[in-house]
Amino acid sequence: MWEHAYYIDYRQDRAGWITSWWNRLANWSFAETQFDAAIGQGKPWRYPPSQTAR
C-alpha cells in the first residue's frame, strides 16, 4: 500500500486506514453477489446493464 493513499487523513496510522477501508469503503454486498455468480449461484453484474424490452 502506498502512503499517498492514506497519509493526509491518517498520517502514520496504517491500521486505522485499513480498518476504515475494510468497514466503510468496500462494497461487500456487491462482492458477495459477484462471488455467488462466480460459483454458479446467481447472475453477475454486467456493464452495460442489460436492456429490457420497452
Order of alpha helices (4+ residues) and beta strands (2+ residues): alpha-alpha-alpha
